[in-house]
């Protein structure tokens, strides 16, 4: 299905009118996308495996990895540990369809079949050194304890939710769709590229230098110490704590940036 939209903006229109128009277009796109997804999911339910309701736990071994790539509807718990290992809890008739493999230093997690009413599918991962988490779909990622890294990257799409306690030198975050990211800890620098309706909750994540680029209706709540560089478009909103000595604000559309206590 292809949807076409006529988008017309009068340059001398009031800001409130522009904001309303932008939000109406994003709402229209969101509603149509929801109908498309609903249709796809309805079709998939005809060819899916139903969960038994009887949960079981399986332990798996893994070769060394520094990156994790996840797709599906899993709840993933990450723990920085000297012992590598994977523990999966899911319905006993579904667990065999959950694939875990390490290729080129990346742990890949995905489902081999479409699942209907699978219940919670929880994956606990022990990792020595973690550099990147890539997730798509309806994945939820949590850290059990603090994760320490030099350079750390988040690459998220869909309705992914990530909650991490993180200490790193340099952090890079890319989010598209309705991703939601909650961070606490600290970093020397954090670069954010956010599109769609993404949200970053990071008032408890103290960073020296922030570079933020957003489009759509993204929201960022951050805590910055020294430098804040912002490039926003659409109806994005950025709120920041801290007293940075430098604030560079390149915004367009109905975007806003403001300091909060």
C-alpha positions as a Markdown table, in Angstrom:
| # | Residue | x | y | z |
|---|---|---|---|---|
| 1 | Unk | 0.0 | 0.0 | 0.0 |
| 2 | Unk | 1.3 | 3.4 | -0.9 |
| 3 | Unk | 0.1 | 6.6 | 0.6 |
| 4 | Unk | 0.6 | 10.0 | -0.9 |
| 5 | Unk | 0.5 | 13.2 | 1.1 |
| 6 | Unk | 0.2 | 16.8 | -0.1 |
| 7 | Unk | 2.3 | 19.0 | 2.1 |
| 8 | Unk | 2.0 | 22.7 | 1.7 |
| 9 | Unk | 3.6 | 25.3 | 4.0 |
| 10 | Unk | 3.0 | 29.1 | 3.8 |
| 11 | Unk | 6.2 | 30.7 | 4.9 |
| 12 | Unk | 4.5 | 33.7 | 6.6 |
| 13 | Unk | 2.1 | 31.6 | 8.6 |
| 14 | Unk | 2.1 | 32.0 | 12.4 |
| 15 | Unk | 4.2 | 29.5 | 14.4 |
| 16 | Unk | 1.1 | 28.0 | 16.1 |
| 17 | Unk | -0.5 | 27.3 | 12.8 |
| 18 | Unk | 2.7 | 25.7 | 11.5 |
| 19 | Unk | 3.0 | 23.5 | 14.6 |
| 20 | Unk | -0.6 | 22.4 | 14.3 |
| 21 | Unk | -0.1 | 21.5 | 10.6 |
| 22 | Unk | 3.1 | 19.6 | 11.3 |
| 23 | Unk | 1.4 | 17.6 | 14.1 |
| 24 | Unk | -1.6 | 16.8 | 11.9 |
| 25 | Unk | 0.5 | 15.4 | 9.2 |
| 26 | Unk | 2.5 | 13.3 | 11.6 |
| 27 | Unk | -0.7 | 12.1 | 13.2 |
| 28 | Unk | -2.1 | 11.2 | 9.8 |
| 29 | Unk | 1.0 | 9.2 | 8.8 |
| 30 | Unk | 1.0 | 7.5 | 12.2 |
| 31 | Unk | -2.7 | 6.4 | 11.9 |
| 32 | Unk | -2.2 | 5.1 | 8.3 |
| 33 | Unk | 1.0 | 3.3 | 9.4 |
| 34 | Unk | -0.9 | 1.7 | 12.2 |
| 35 | Unk | -3.6 | 0.4 | 9.8 |
| 36 | Unk | -0.9 | -1.1 | 7.6 |
| 37 | Unk | 0.9 | -2.8 | 10.5 |
| 38 | Unk | -2.5 | -4.1 | 11.8 |
| 39 | Unk | -3.2 | -5.7 | 8.4 |
| 40 | Unk | 0.3 | -7.2 | 8.2 |
| 41 | Unk | 0.0 | -8.6 | 11.7 |
| 42 | Unk | -3.5 | -10.1 | 11.0 |
| 43 | Unk | -2.1 | -11.8 | 7.9 |
| 44 | Unk | 0.9 | -13.1 | 9.9 |
| 45 | Unk | -1.4 | -14.6 | 12.6 |
| 46 | Unk | -2.6 | -17.1 | 10.0 |
| 47 | Unk | 0.9 | -18.5 | 9.8 |
| 48 | Unk | 2.3 | -18.4 | 13.3 |
| 49 | Unk | 3.1 | -20.7 | 16.2 |
| 50 | Unk | 1.0 | -20.2 | 19.3 |
| 51 | Unk | 2.7 | -20.3 | 22.7 |
| 52 | Unk | 1.9 | -23.3 | 24.9 |
| 53 | Unk | 1.8 | -21.2 | 28.1 |
| 54 | Unk | 4.3 | -23.6 | 29.7 |
| 55 | Unk | 7.6 | -21.7 | 30.3 |
| 56 | Unk | 11.0 | -23.3 | 30.4 |
| 57 | Unk | 14.6 | -22.1 | 30.7 |
| 58 | Unk | 17.5 | -23.1 | 28.4 |
| 59 | Unk | 21.2 | -22.2 | 28.8 |
| 60 | Unk | 23.3 | -21.7 | 25.7 |
| 61 | Unk | 27.0 | -21.2 | 25.2 |
| 62 | Unk | 28.4 | -18.4 | 23.0 |
| 63 | Unk | 31.8 | -17.5 | 21.5 |
| 64 | Unk | 33.2 | -14.1 | 22.4 |
| 65 | Unk | 31.3 | -11.1 | 21.0 |
| 66 | Unk | 31.3 | -7.4 | 21.5 |
| 67 | Unk | 28.1 | -6.5 | 19.6 |
| 68 | Unk | 24.5 | -7.6 | 20.0 |
| 69 | Unk | 21.9 | -7.5 | 17.2 |
| 70 | Unk | 18.3 | -8.3 | 18.2 |
| 71 | Unk | 15.1 | -8.5 | 16.2 |
| 72 | Unk | 11.6 | -9.6 | 17.4 |
| 73 | Unk | 9.7 | -9.1 | 20.6 |
| 74 | Unk | 12.2 | -10.2 | 23.2 |
| 75 | Unk | 13.1 | -8.8 | 26.6 |
| 76 | Unk | 16.8 | -8.7 | 26.8 |
| 77 | Unk | 18.9 | -8.2 | 30.0 |
| 78 | Unk | 22.6 | -7.4 | 29.6 |
| 79 | Unk | 25.1 | -8.0 | 32.3 |
| 80 | Unk | 28.8 | -7.2 | 32.1 |
| 81 | Unk | 30.4 | -10.3 | 33.3 |
| 82 | Unk | 33.6 | -12.3 | 32.9 |
| 83 | Unk | 31.5 | -15.3 | 32.0 |
| 84 | Unk | 29.9 | -15.4 | 28.5 |
| 85 | Unk | 26.5 | -17.0 | 28.4 |
| 86 | Unk | 22.9 | -16.9 | 27.2 |
| 87 | Unk | 19.9 | -17.9 | 29.2 |
| 88 | Unk | 16.5 | -18.0 | 27.5 |
| 89 | Unk | 13.1 | -18.3 | 29.2 |
| 90 | Unk | 10.1 | -18.8 | 26.9 |
| 91 | Unk | 7.2 | -21.2 | 26.2 |
| 92 | Unk | 8.6 | -24.7 | 25.8 |
| 93 | Unk | 7.3 | -25.1 | 22.2 |
| 94 | Unk | 8.8 | -21.8 | 21.1 |
| 95 | Unk | 12.3 | -21.8 | 22.5 |
| 96 | Unk | 13.6 | -24.0 | 19.7 |
| 97 | Unk | 12.6 | -21.3 | 17.3 |
| 98 | Unk | 14.7 | -18.6 | 19.0 |
| 99 | Unk | 18.0 | -18.4 | 17.2 |
| 100 | Unk | 21.2 | -17.2 | 18.8 |
| 101 | Unk | 24.5 | -17.2 | 16.9 |
| 102 | Unk | 27.8 | -15.4 | 16.9 |
| 103 | Unk | 29.2 | -14.2 | 13.6 |
| 104 | Unk | 32.1 | -11.8 | 13.2 |
| 105 | Unk | 32.0 | -10.8 | 16.9 |
| 106 | Unk | 28.3 | -10.0 | 16.8 |
| 107 | Unk | 25.7 | -12.0 | 18.8 |
| 108 | Unk | 22.6 | -12.3 | 16.6 |
| 109 | Unk | 19.2 | -13.0 | 18.2 |
| 110 | Unk | 16.1 | -13.6 | 16.2 |
| 111 | Unk | 13.0 | -15.8 | 15.8 |
| 112 | Unk | 12.8 | -18.4 | 13.1 |
| 113 | Unk | 9.0 | -18.4 | 13.1 |
| 114 | Unk | 6.2 | -15.9 | 13.6 |
| 115 | Unk | 4.8 | -16.2 | 17.1 |
| 116 | Unk | 1.2 | -15.7 | 18.3 |
| 117 | Unk | 0.6 | -14.9 | 22.0 |
| 118 | Unk | 4.0 | -16.0 | 23.0 |
| 119 | Unk | 4.0 | -14.6 | 26.5 |
| 120 | Unk | 7.2 | -13.1 | 27.8 |
| 121 | Unk | 10.4 | -14.2 | 26.0 |
| 122 | Unk | 13.3 | -13.2 | 28.3 |
| 123 | Unk | 16.9 | -13.5 | 27.3 |
| 124 | Unk | 19.7 | -12.9 | 29.8 |
| 125 | Unk | 23.1 | -12.2 | 28.3 |
| 126 | Unk | 26.5 | -12.2 | 30.0 |
| 127 | Unk | 29.1 | -10.1 | 28.0 |
| 128 | Unk | 32.7 | -9.2 | 28.8 |
| 129 | Unk | 33.1 | -6.1 | 26.6 |
| 130 | Unk | 30.1 | -4.5 | 24.9 |
| 131 | Unk | 30.5 | -2.0 | 22.1 |
| 132 | Unk | 27.1 | -1.9 | 20.3 |
| 133 | Unk | 23.5 | -2.8 | 20.7 |
| 134 | Unk | 21.4 | -3.0 | 17.5 |
| 135 | Unk | 17.7 | -3.7 | 18.0 |
| 136 | Unk | 14.6 | -3.6 | 15.8 |
| 137 | Unk | 10.9 | -4.5 | 16.3 |
| 138 | Unk | 9.4 | -4.6 | 19.8 |
| 139 | Unk | 12.6 | -5.4 | 21.6 |
| 140 | Unk | 13.1 | -4.2 | 25.2 |
| 141 | Unk | 16.7 | -4.0 | 26.4 |
| 142 | Unk | 17.8 | -3.5 | 30.0 |
| 143 | Unk | 21.2 | -3.5 | 31.8 |
| 144 | Unk | 21.6 | -5.5 | 35.0 |
| 145 | Unk | 24.1 | -3.4 | 36.8 |
| 146 | Unk | 26.5 | -0.9 | 35.2 |
| 147 | Unk | 28.0 | -1.3 | 31.7 |
| 148 | Unk | 31.4 | 0.3 | 31.2 |
| 149 | Unk | 32.8 | 0.9 | 27.7 |
| 150 | Unk | 35.2 | 3.1 | 25.8 |
| 151 | Unk | 33.1 | 3.7 | 22.7 |
| 152 | Unk | 29.4 | 2.6 | 22.8 |
| 153 | Unk | 26.8 | 2.7 | 20.0 |
| 154 | Unk | 23.0 | 2.2 | 20.1 |
| 155 | Unk | 21.2 | 1.6 | 16.7 |
| 156 | Unk | 17.5 | 1.3 | 17.3 |
| 157 | Unk | 14.4 | 1.2 | 15.1 |
| 158 | Unk | 10.7 | 0.3 | 15.4 |
| 159 | Unk | 9.2 | 0.3 | 18.9 |
| 160 | Unk | 12.4 | -0.6 | 20.7 |
| 161 | Unk | 12.8 | 0.4 | 24.3 |
| 162 | Unk | 16.3 | 0.6 | 25.9 |
| 163 | Unk | 17.1 | 1.3 | 29.6 |
| 164 | Unk | 20.8 | 1.3 | 30.5 |
| 165 | Unk | 23.2 | 2.3 | 33.3 |
| 166 | Unk | 26.2 | 3.3 | 31.3 |
| 167 | Unk | 29.7 | 4.7 | 31.8 |
| 168 | Unk | 31.5 | 5.4 | 28.5 |
| 169 | Unk | 33.9 | 7.8 | 26.9 |
| 170 | Unk | 32.0 | 8.3 | 23.6 |
| 171 | Unk | 28.4 | 7.3 | 23.0 |
| 172 | Unk | 26.5 | 7.3 | 19.7 |
| 173 | Unk | 22.8 | 6.9 | 19.5 |
| 174 | Unk | 20.7 | 6.4 | 16.3 |
| 175 | Unk | 16.9 | 6.0 | 16.7 |
| 176 | Unk | 14.1 | 5.8 | 14.2 |
| 177 | Unk | 10.4 | 5.2 | 14.6 |
| 178 | Unk | 9.0 | 5.1 | 18.1 |
| 179 | Unk | 12.1 | 4.2 | 20.0 |
| 180 | Unk | 12.5 | 5.1 | 23.6 |
| 181 | Unk | 15.9 | 5.4 | 25.3 |
| 182 | Unk | 16.5 | 5.9 | 29.1 |
| 183 | Unk | 20.0 | 6.4 | 30.3 |
| 184 | Unk | 21.8 | 7.0 | 33.5 |
| 185 | Unk | 25.5 | 7.3 | 34.2 |
| 186 | Unk | 28.1 | 9.5 | 32.4 |
| 187 | Unk | 30.0 | 10.0 | 29.2 |
| 188 | Unk | 32.5 | 12.5 | 27.8 |
| 189 | Unk | 30.5 | 12.9 | 24.6 |
| 190 | Unk | 27.1 | 11.7 | 23.2 |
| 191 | Unk | 26.0 | 12.1 | 19.6 |
| 192 | Unk | 22.3 | 11.6 | 19.0 |
| 193 | Unk | 20.5 | 11.2 | 15.6 |
| 194 | Unk | 16.8 | 10.8 | 16.2 |
| 195 | Unk | 14.0 | 10.6 | 13.6 |
| 196 | Unk | 10.3 | 9.9 | 13.9 |
| 197 | Unk | 8.7 | 10.0 | 17.3 |
| 198 | Unk | 11.7 | 8.9 | 19.2 |
| 199 | Unk | 12.4 | 9.8 | 22.8 |
| 200 | Unk | 15.6 | 10.1 | 24.9 |
| 201 | Unk | 15.2 | 10.3 | 28.7 |
| 202 | Unk | 18.7 | 11.2 | 29.9 |
| 203 | Unk | 18.5 | 13.7 | 32.7 |
| 204 | Unk | 20.5 | 11.2 | 34.9 |
| 205 | Unk | 23.1 | 10.7 | 32.2 |
| 206 | Unk | 25.7 | 13.4 | 32.6 |
| 207 | Unk | 27.7 | 14.3 | 29.4 |
| 208 | Unk | 30.4 | 16.8 | 28.7 |
| 209 | Unk | 29.5 | 17.4 | 25.0 |
| 210 | Unk | 26.3 | 16.7 | 23.2 |
| 211 | Unk | 25.7 | 16.7 | 19.5 |
| 212 | Unk | 22.0 | 16.3 | 18.7 |
| 213 | Unk | 20.2 | 16.0 | 15.4 |
| 214 | Unk | 16.5 | 15.4 | 15.4 |
| 215 | Unk | 13.6 | 15.4 | 12.9 |
| 216 | Unk | 10.0 | 14.6 | 13.2 |
| 217 | Unk | 8.5 | 14.9 | 16.7 |
| 218 | Unk | 11.4 | 13.6 | 18.7 |
| 219 | Unk | 11.9 | 14.5 | 22.4 |
| 220 | Unk | 15.3 | 14.7 | 24.2 |
| 221 | Unk | 15.8 | 15.3 | 27.9 |
| 222 | Unk | 19.5 | 15.6 | 28.6 |
| 223 | Unk | 22.1 | 16.8 | 31.1 |
| 224 | Unk | 25.1 | 18.6 | 29.6 |
| 225 | Unk | 28.1 | 20.1 | 31.2 |
| 226 | Unk | 30.1 | 22.0 | 28.6 |
| 227 | Unk | 28.9 | 22.1 | 25.0 |
| 228 | Unk | 25.6 | 21.6 | 23.4 |
| 229 | Unk | 25.3 | 21.5 | 19.6 |
| 230 | Unk | 21.7 | 21.1 | 18.2 |
| 231 | Unk | 20.3 | 20.7 | 14.7 |
| 232 | Unk | 16.5 | 20.1 | 14.8 |
| 233 | Unk | 13.6 | 20.1 | 12.3 |
| 234 | Unk | 9.9 | 19.3 | 12.4 |
| 235 | Unk | 8.3 | 19.6 | 15.8 |
| 236 | Unk | 11.2 | 18.3 | 17.9 |
| 237 | Unk | 11.6 | 19.3 | 21.6 |
| 238 | Unk | 14.8 | 19.4 | 23.5 |
| 239 | Unk | 15.1 | 20.1 | 27.3 |
| 240 | Unk | 18.4 | 20.3 | 29.0 |
| 241 | Unk | 19.8 | 20.5 | 32.5 |
| 242 | Unk | 23.3 | 21.8 | 33.3 |
| 243 | Unk | 25.1 | 25.1 | 32.4 |
| 244 | Unk | 27.0 | 24.5 | 29.2 |
| 245 | Unk | 29.4 | 27.3 | 28.3 |
| 246 | Unk | 28.5 | 26.9 | 24.6 |
| 247 | Unk | 25.0 | 26.3 | 23.1 |
| 248 | Unk | 24.8 | 26.2 | 19.3 |
| 249 | Unk | 21.2 | 26.0 | 18.2 |
| 250 | Unk | 20.3 | 25.4 | 14.5 |
| 251 | Unk | 16.6 | 24.8 | 14.4 |
| 252 | Unk | 13.8 | 24.9 | 11.9 |
| 253 | Unk | 10.0 | 24.3 | 11.8 |
| 254 | Unk | 8.3 | 24.2 | 15.2 |
| 255 | Unk | 11.3 | 22.8 | 17.1 |
| 256 | Unk | 12.1 | 24.1 | 20.6 |
| 257 | Unk | 15.0 | 23.9 | 22.9 |
| 258 | Unk | 15.0 | 25.1 | 26.5 |
| 259 | Unk | 16.9 | 24.9 | 29.8 |
| 260 | Unk | 15.1 | 23.4 | 32.8 |
| 261 | Unk | 16.0 | 23.2 | 36.5 |
